[in-house]
Amino acid sequence: MDHTAPPPTTTPLRQARRARRTALRALALLAAALVGFVAQRPLGRHGTRPHAYLGTINGIVFLTVLALPLAALTVALLTRRHTAAGTAPTRARRAALAEVGIVYGTLPWVWMTMLPGPHAGPHAPTQISLVPLRDLVATVGAGSGSAIVQVGGNLLVLAALGFFGPVRFATLASLGRVAALAAACSTTIEILQYVLQLDRVSSIDDVLVNTTGAVLAALASRRWWHSPAPGPATATATA
């Protein structure tokens, strides 16, 4: 008779990691609830008009927080789909999180950049700035508060794309490719602001800062980048 005790199903280290993940999730939910509460307070001044939620920064932030449970449900459904297709569970969760993260973390920021200014329309003044760093220097010179909001916001516009893109797609597992994609997306945003006459400044500095934010985010996620499958030559060499 074998009197050897069965190995524990969970080690103390695994239990500690699980507890830490649970605590981090709880803190994230509390932070999201706080952001949503603060964002929705000024919306009452606009009544229940759709513009209060769709046409203001506070409204977009509130709707983004409100969509968090839907984003989490989408991650779970996509994880099941990837797993059913034969993807390993860990990679399936990572792919699902990256797919949702790209959309959920990018769409609200792009939405904010496309909000019209007070003089938007056919008679909107043309505002183009093609001199690198001129607007950035002016923003920093306007005070620390303005610099934090403007520069910080521009760094975050494409940060989710830079962070999750290489995690999901092996073709983006390169800082140069992330920078090229981010620059192309940011340039498209600036062109649309001009073409749609949104009374916003189409600035080269926005492109530079948006791209920098995407590259910095990509560096932060480098350990989870999607590695391309080995080619025939590699497979033969390792056989």
Secondary structure, DSSP 8 states (H G I E B T S, - for coil): --------SS-HHHHHHHHHHHHHHHHHHHHHHHHHHHHHGGGGGGTT-HHHHHSSHHHHHHHHHHTHHHHHHHHHHHHHHHHHTT--HHHHHHHHHHHHHHHHHHHHHHHHHT---TT-STT----EE-STTHHHHHHHHT-HHHHHHHHHHHHHTTHHHHHHHHHH-GGG-SHHHHHHHHHHHHHHHHHHHHHTT-S--EEHHHHHHHHHHHHHHHHHTGGG-------HHHHHHH-
